């Protein structure tokens, strides 16, 4: 019973936050909905024994990434009304078609499996705990090469952000 | 007595991904489309962690870290592009933006 409560309440908050993200009109409300989703997901991660990932989720996603989002929202203004006129002809029709296609695919899979509410592969639960030392010993032994590649990616992203934000015109005026 | 199995978590992840996808389709503000991308990435992360619990391996949790880093890099570059476009065109609507059109 405790399992069910620990799953149901954070899941409701996850879905409520996600719906706020896509339906709220004010961009600040959207980003707050995203914070709700991310924080509730961290609770779900804890119930899945991934404690360290949950902490990183709170710090990096709900902390750093959302701060960046809010910073940009404040920078480009929140009072601008979203453009509602359709610029691309038949866009609504295409979206509806895609959604119906995806929904029917999902329905086909569910009906084809005969509503068997079970996974196709058996569970082999060793009930591991995602502690920092276990994650670190995996990350720095088997995953060293992807780790190094991802550091290059971060440097490239940081350089690109500086290059995009650097305003050459105003700099020339200053000189 | 209802037991919470792996399928429940996978259902939650698929619902989250679908909401993100629908938001990506119906919104026109570039910032909110970015948030919908974050929703979809988080759905994938939830799937990874569920698999980690289900199969009893830690590698899926390591993969989540790589997804996190890629998401952070994507947000940094994407928001820089949005800001620099906004400086020129005063809008963040993706339908009006035509500056990358050939």
Interface residues (C-beta under 8 A of the other chain):
Chain A: X1 X3 X4 X6 X7 X11 X14 X15 X18 X19 X21 X22 X27 X30 X31 X34 X37 X38 X41 X44 X45 X48 X49 X50 X52 X53 X56 X57 X60 X61 X64 X65 X68 X69 X72 X73 X75 X76 X80 X82 X83 X84 X86 X87 X88 X95 X98 X99 X102 X106 X117 X118 X119 X123 X124 X125 X126 X127 X128 X130 X134 X135 X138 X139 X142 X143 X146 X150 X153 X154 X156 X157 X158 X160 X161 X164 X165 X167
Chain B: X1 X2 X3 X4 X5 X6 X7 X8 X9 X10 X12 X14 X15 X16 X18 X19 X20 X21 X22 X23 X25 X26 X27 X28 X29 X31 X32 X34 X35 X36 X38 X39 X42 X45 X46 X49 X50 X52 X53 X54 X55 X56 X57 X58 X59 X61 X62 X64 X65 X66 X68 X69 X70 X71 X72 X73 X74 X75 X76 X77 X79 X80 X81 X82 X83 X84 X86 X87 X91 X92 X93 X95 X96
